[in-house]
Amino acid sequence: MPGSNHPYMRVAERIRRRILDGVLKEGEKLPPVRELARQEGVSVATLGRSLDQLQVEGYITTSRRGTFVANAPEVAPSGYDRITRVLRTGSVLSEGETMVVTNAELIRPPQYVAEIFDLEDGDQVVRRQWHTGKGQQRIGLFVTWYPAHFAAAVPELLSTSARAAVGLLPKIQQATGRHIQAGRDDVHGRDADAREANFLGLRVGSPILAGAHRLWDDEGVIEYGEWCLPYRLVVGYEYSFEAAPDVS
C-alpha cells in the first residue's frame, strides 16, 4: 500500500487539512477536477485517487453536480491534528468552532499526573478544562495539564477567557525556551461518566472515544492532555515506518 509520501496521499492530506481547519467549509463545492489538479500540481489521475481517498474517509461527497465537502462530516481532528494546527496557525480551533474554558487553576494533581510530570509530593500543576463545539454540536471535552511554573511565564494559562486560550502552546515555547520534540497519543473506547456526558450532551453511559496525549522535550513533559469525543466521530492518524528495523 502506498505510503504518505505518495503524491496522491500528499494531496489528500492538504485538502483534508483545509477541511479540518475550516478553510473549506461544510457543503462547499470544490473546483472542477482539472482545475483542482492544476492548483495542486498533479495529474488528473492522481487527483482522482486523492478524492477517492477523502470520499472513503467521509470528508467529501460526489454527485453529478460535482464534489462537495460533506455536510457535518463525522470526523474529528486527532490530538496530532490539533497540536500541529495550533503550532501552524496559532489556534487550536478550526474555522467555525467555538471554545468554552470552564476551569483554569493551580491544583495538587492526582498521583498519576504527578508521576507523568515527575513531581515531588505537594507540587502543583496547571489544570485547564475546556470544550469545543460547532453550531449545536459538541465536538469534544478536553483537560490539559502543565508544570506550575509555566504560569509565571504565561499568565494566560490561568485565564478562562477563550481569547487568552489562543496560541497557548506557541506562547509556552517562546516564554520558556522549551520546544516539543515528540509526542504520544493513547486512545480507547469506553462509557461516558456524568461529567463527560453533561459536557457532550449525551446520556450517562453513552459510548465515547477517549484519549490522552503527552508532548515532551529532553527536560520532560511539556503538556499532558486528556480528551473525549462523542460517538460516531472518526479520528484518523498517519504514520511512517522509517524508523522500523529492516527485517528483509
The 8 nearest C-alpha neighbors of each residue, nearest first, counted from 0:
[[1, 2, 3, 5, 8, 4, 239, 7],
 [2, 0, 5, 3, 4, 8, 7, 6],
 [1, 3, 4, 5, 0, 239, 8, 238],
 [2, 4, 8, 5, 9, 1, 237, 239],
 [5, 3, 2, 6, 9, 8, 1, 7],
 [4, 6, 8, 3, 7, 2, 1, 9],
 [7, 5, 9, 8, 4, 10, 45, 41],
 [6, 8, 49, 10, 45, 9, 5, 48],
 [9, 7, 11, 3, 5, 10, 6, 12],
 [10, 8, 12, 6, 11, 7, 3, 4],
 [9, 11, 7, 13, 12, 8, 49, 6],
 [12, 10, 49, 8, 14, 9, 13, 15],
 [11, 13, 15, 9, 10, 14, 16, 8],
 [14, 12, 10, 16, 15, 11, 9, 17],
 [13, 15, 17, 11, 16, 12, 18, 10],
 [16, 14, 12, 18, 17, 13, 11, 19],
 [15, 17, 19, 13, 18, 14, 20, 12],
 [16, 18, 22, 20, 14, 15, 19, 23],
 [19, 17, 23, 21, 15, 16, 20, 22],
 [18, 20, 16, 21, 17, 15, 93, 76],
 [21, 19, 93, 17, 18, 22, 94, 16],
 [22, 20, 94, 18, 93, 23, 24, 19],
 [21, 23, 17, 20, 18, 24, 94, 19],
 [24, 22, 18, 21, 17, 27, 25, 68],
 [23, 25, 21, 27, 22, 26, 18, 68],
 [26, 24, 70, 68, 27, 69, 71, 23],
 [25, 27, 68, 70, 67, 69, 24, 28],
 [28, 26, 68, 24, 67, 25, 29, 23],
 [29, 27, 67, 66, 26, 68, 30, 65],
 [28, 30, 66, 67, 27, 31, 68, 65],
 [29, 31, 35, 34, 32, 28, 66, 33],
 [32, 30, 34, 33, 35, 29, 65, 66],
 [31, 33, 35, 34, 36, 30, 43, 46],
 [32, 34, 36, 35, 31, 43, 37, 30],
 [35, 33, 37, 31, 36, 32, 30, 38],
 [34, 36, 38, 32, 37, 33, 30, 31],
 [37, 35, 33, 39, 41, 34, 38, 43],
 [36, 38, 40, 34, 35, 39, 33, 41],
 [39, 37, 35, 36, 40, 34, 41, 33],
 [38, 40, 36, 37, 41, 35, 10, 46],
 [39, 41, 37, 38, 36, 42, 35, 10],
 [42, 40, 36, 39, 45, 37, 46, 43],
 [41, 43, 45, 44, 36, 46, 40, 37],
 [42, 44, 46, 45, 36, 33, 47, 41],
 [43, 45, 47, 42, 46, 48, 41, 36],
 [46, 44, 42, 48, 7, 47, 43, 41],
 [45, 47, 49, 43, 48, 44, 36, 50],
 [48, 46, 44, 50, 45, 49, 43, 51],
 [47, 49, 51, 45, 46, 50, 7, 52],
 [50, 48, 11, 7, 46, 52, 47, 51],
 [49, 51, 53, 47, 52, 48, 54, 46],
 [50, 52, 48, 54, 49, 53, 47, 55],
 [53, 51, 49, 55, 50, 54, 48, 56],
 [54, 52, 56, 50, 58, 55, 51, 59],
 [53, 55, 59, 57, 51, 56, 52, 58],
 [54, 56, 52, 53, 57, 51, 58, 59],
 [57, 55, 53, 54, 58, 52, 59, 74],
 [58, 56, 54, 55, 59, 53, 72, 69],
 [57, 59, 53, 69, 56, 54, 72, 68],
 [60, 58, 68, 69, 54, 67, 57, 53],
 [59, 61, 67, 69, 66, 54, 68, 62],
 [62, 60, 66, 65, 67, 59, 63, 64],
 [61, 63, 64, 65, 66, 60, 67, 59],
 [62, 64, 65, 61, 66, 60, 67, 31],
 [65, 63, 62, 66, 61, 67, 28, 31],
 [66, 64, 62, 63, 61, 67, 28, 31],
 [65, 67, 61, 29, 60, 28, 62, 59],
 [68, 66, 28, 60, 27, 59, 26, 29],
 [67, 69, 59, 26, 25, 27, 58, 60],
 [70, 68, 59, 72, 58, 60, 25, 26],
 [69, 71, 25, 26, 72, 68, 59, 67],
 [70, 72, 69, 73, 25, 26, 74, 68],
 [73, 71, 69, 74, 70, 58, 57, 25],
 [72, 74, 232, 233, 71, 231, 75, 57],
 [73, 75, 233, 232, 72, 234, 76, 57],
 [76, 74, 234, 233, 232, 77, 73, 138],
 [77, 75, 80, 234, 81, 78, 19, 74],
 [76, 78, 80, 79, 234, 81, 75, 235],
 [79, 77, 81, 80, 82, 76, 212, 184],
 [78, 80, 82, 77, 81, 83, 76, 236],
 [81, 79, 77, 76, 83, 78, 82, 84],
 [82, 80, 84, 78, 79, 83, 91, 76],
 [83, 81, 79, 85, 84, 80, 78, 86],
 [82, 84, 86, 80, 85, 81, 87, 79],
 [85, 83, 87, 81, 82, 86, 88, 80],
 [84, 86, 89, 90, 91, 88, 82, 87],
 [85, 87, 83, 84, 89, 88, 169, 82],
 [86, 88, 84, 85, 83, 89, 90, 82],
 [87, 89, 85, 90, 84, 86, 91, 166],
 [90, 88, 166, 85, 86, 87, 165, 91],
 [91, 89, 85, 165, 166, 92, 88, 84],
 [90, 92, 85, 81, 84, 93, 89, 165],
 [93, 91, 90, 96, 94, 97, 20, 81],
 [92, 94, 20, 21, 96, 95, 19, 91],
 [95, 93, 21, 96, 20, 22, 92, 24],
 [94, 96, 133, 93, 97, 21, 134, 92],
 [97, 95, 133, 93, 132, 94, 92, 131],
 [96, 98, 132, 131, 133, 95, 99, 92],
 [99, 97, 131, 130, 161, 100, 132, 129],
 [98, 100, 129, 130, 101, 161, 131, 97],
 [101, 99, 129, 159, 102, 128, 161, 98],
 [100, 102, 129, 128, 99, 159, 103, 127],
 [103, 101, 128, 127, 100, 159, 104, 129],
 [104, 102, 127, 157, 126, 159, 158, 128],
 [105, 103, 126, 157, 125, 106, 102, 127],
 [104, 106, 125, 124, 123, 126, 147, 107],
 [107, 105, 123, 124, 108, 104, 125, 126],
 [106, 108, 123, 122, 124, 121, 109, 105],
 [109, 107, 106, 112, 113, 110, 124, 123],
 [108, 110, 112, 111, 113, 107, 114, 106],
 [109, 111, 113, 112, 114, 108, 115, 107],
 [110, 112, 114, 113, 109, 115, 108, 116],
 [113, 111, 115, 114, 110, 109, 108, 116],
 [114, 112, 110, 118, 116, 111, 115, 117],
 [113, 115, 117, 111, 112, 116, 110, 118],
 [114, 116, 112, 113, 117, 111, 220, 118],
 [115, 117, 113, 114, 118, 220, 112, 219],
 [118, 116, 114, 115, 113, 119, 219, 112],
 [119, 117, 113, 116, 122, 114, 120, 115],
 [118, 120, 122, 121, 117, 113, 114, 123],
 [121, 119, 122, 118, 113, 123, 107, 110],
 [120, 122, 119, 123, 107, 118, 108, 113],
 [123, 121, 119, 120, 118, 107, 124, 113],
 [122, 124, 107, 106, 147, 105, 108, 121],
 [123, 125, 147, 146, 105, 106, 145, 126],
 [124, 126, 105, 145, 147, 144, 104, 146],
 [127, 125, 144, 104, 103, 143, 124, 105],
 [128, 126, 103, 143, 102, 142, 144, 125],
 [129, 127, 142, 102, 101, 141, 100, 143],
 [130, 128, 100, 141, 99, 101, 140, 142],
 [131, 129, 140, 99, 139, 98, 141, 100],
 [132, 130, 98, 97, 139, 138, 137, 99],
 [131, 133, 137, 138, 97, 136, 96, 134],
 [132, 134, 96, 136, 135, 95, 97, 137],
 [133, 135, 136, 132, 96, 95, 137, 97],
 [134, 136, 133, 137, 132, 138, 200, 97],
 [137, 135, 133, 132, 134, 138, 199, 200],
 [138, 136, 132, 199, 139, 131, 133, 135],
 [139, 137, 132, 131, 136, 228, 229, 133],
 [140, 138, 228, 131, 130, 227, 137, 141],
 [139, 141, 130, 227, 226, 129, 131, 228],
 [142, 140, 226, 129, 128, 225, 130, 139],
 [143, 141, 128, 225, 127, 224, 226, 129],
 [142, 144, 224, 127, 223, 126, 225, 141],
 [143, 145, 126, 223, 125, 222, 224, 127],
 [146, 144, 125, 222, 124, 147, 221, 223],
 [145, 147, 124, 148, 149, 125, 144, 221],
 [148, 146, 124, 125, 149, 123, 150, 145],
 [149, 147, 150, 151, 146, 152, 124, 145],
 [148, 150, 152, 147, 151, 146, 153, 145],
 [151, 149, 153, 154, 148, 152, 156, 147],
 [150, 152, 149, 148, 153, 154, 147, 156],
 [151, 153, 149, 150, 174, 154, 175, 148],
 [152, 154, 150, 155, 151, 149, 156, 171],
 [155, 153, 150, 156, 151, 157, 152, 158],
 [156, 154, 158, 157, 153, 163, 164, 150],
 [157, 155, 154, 158, 150, 153, 103, 125],
 [156, 158, 103, 155, 104, 154, 159, 150],
 [159, 157, 155, 160, 156, 103, 163, 154],
 [160, 158, 100, 103, 102, 161, 101, 157],
 [161, 159, 163, 162, 158, 164, 100, 99],
 [160, 162, 164, 163, 98, 99, 100, 159],
 [161, 163, 160, 164, 165, 159, 166, 158],
 [164, 162, 160, 161, 155, 165, 158, 159],
 [165, 163, 161, 162, 167, 166, 160, 155],
 [166, 164, 90, 163, 162, 167, 89, 161],
 [165, 167, 89, 90, 168, 169, 85, 170],
 [168, 166, 170, 169, 165, 164, 171, 156],
 [167, 169, 171, 170, 166, 172, 86, 85],
 [170, 168, 172, 171, 166, 167, 173, 86],
 [171, 169, 167, 173, 168, 172, 174, 166],
 [172, 170, 168, 174, 169, 173, 175, 167],
 [171, 173, 177, 169, 178, 176, 170, 175],
 [172, 174, 170, 171, 176, 175, 169, 177],
 [175, 173, 171, 172, 152, 176, 170, 153],
 [176, 174, 177, 172, 173, 171, 152, 149],
 [175, 177, 172, 173, 174, 178, 171, 170],
 [178, 176, 172, 175, 179, 216, 173, 171],
 [177, 179, 172, 180, 216, 176, 215, 173],
 [178, 180, 216, 215, 181, 214, 177, 221],
 [179, 181, 216, 215, 178, 182, 214, 217],
 [182, 180, 215, 214, 179, 216, 183, 213],
 [181, 183, 214, 213, 215, 212, 184, 180],
 [182, 184, 213, 212, 185, 214, 181, 211],
 [185, 183, 212, 211, 186, 213, 210, 182],
 [186, 184, 211, 210, 212, 183, 187, 209],
 [187, 185, 210, 209, 184, 211, 208, 188],
 [186, 188, 209, 208, 210, 189, 185, 207],
 [187, 189, 208, 207, 209, 206, 186, 190],
 [188, 190, 206, 207, 208, 187, 191, 209],
 [191, 189, 206, 204, 205, 207, 192, 188],
 [192, 190, 204, 205, 196, 195, 203, 207],
 [191, 193, 195, 203, 194, 196, 204, 190],
 [192, 194, 196, 203, 195, 197, 191, 204],
 [195, 193, 197, 196, 192, 198, 191, 203],
 [194, 196, 198, 192, 197, 193, 191, 199],
 [195, 197, 201, 193, 199, 203, 194, 191],
 [198, 196, 194, 200, 195, 199, 193, 201],
 [197, 199, 195, 196, 200, 194, 140, 130],
 [200, 198, 196, 137, 201, 197, 195, 229],
 [199, 201, 197, 198, 196, 137, 202, 195],
 [202, 200, 196, 199, 203, 205, 197, 229],
 [201, 203, 205, 196, 204, 200, 197, 191],
 [202, 204, 196, 193, 205, 192, 191, 201],
 [203, 205, 190, 191, 202, 192, 206, 196],
 [204, 206, 190, 191, 202, 203, 201, 207],
 [207, 205, 190, 189, 230, 191, 204, 188],
 [208, 206, 229, 230, 189, 228, 188, 190],
 [207, 209, 188, 228, 227, 187, 230, 229],
 [210, 208, 227, 187, 186, 226, 188, 207],
 [209, 211, 186, 185, 226, 225, 187, 227],
 [212, 210, 225, 185, 224, 184, 226, 186],
 [213, 211, 184, 224, 183, 223, 185, 225],
 [212, 214, 223, 182, 183, 222, 215, 224],
 [215, 213, 182, 222, 221, 220, 181, 179],
 [214, 216, 220, 221, 179, 219, 181, 180],
 [215, 217, 180, 179, 218, 219, 178, 220],
 [216, 218, 219, 215, 180, 220, 177, 179],
 [219, 217, 216, 220, 215, 177, 221, 178],
 [218, 220, 215, 216, 217, 221, 116, 117],
 [219, 221, 215, 222, 214, 116, 216, 213],
 [222, 220, 215, 214, 145, 219, 223, 216],
 [223, 221, 145, 214, 220, 144, 213, 224],
 [224, 222, 213, 144, 143, 212, 214, 145],
 [223, 225, 143, 212, 211, 142, 144, 222],
 [226, 224, 211, 142, 210, 141, 143, 212],
 [227, 225, 141, 210, 140, 209, 211, 142],
 [226, 228, 209, 140, 208, 139, 210, 207],
 [227, 229, 139, 208, 207, 138, 209, 230],
 [230, 228, 207, 232, 208, 199, 231, 138],
 [229, 231, 207, 232, 206, 228, 208, 205],
 [232, 230, 73, 233, 229, 74, 207, 228],
 [233, 231, 73, 74, 230, 75, 229, 234],
 [232, 234, 74, 75, 73, 231, 235, 230],
 [235, 233, 75, 77, 74, 76, 232, 236],
 [234, 236, 77, 233, 237, 76, 75, 74],
 [237, 235, 238, 234, 77, 79, 80, 76],
 [236, 238, 235, 239, 3, 2, 12, 79],
 [239, 237, 236, 240, 3, 2, 241, 235],
 [240, 238, 241, 237, 2, 3, 242, 243],
 [239, 241, 243, 242, 238, 244, 2, 245],
 [240, 242, 243, 239, 244, 238, 245, 2],
 [241, 243, 240, 244, 239, 245, 238, 246],
 [242, 244, 240, 241, 245, 239, 246, 247],
 [245, 243, 246, 242, 241, 240, 247, 239],
 [244, 246, 247, 243, 242, 241, 240, 239],
 [247, 245, 244, 243, 242, 240, 241, 239],
 [246, 245, 244, 243, 240, 241, 242, 239]]
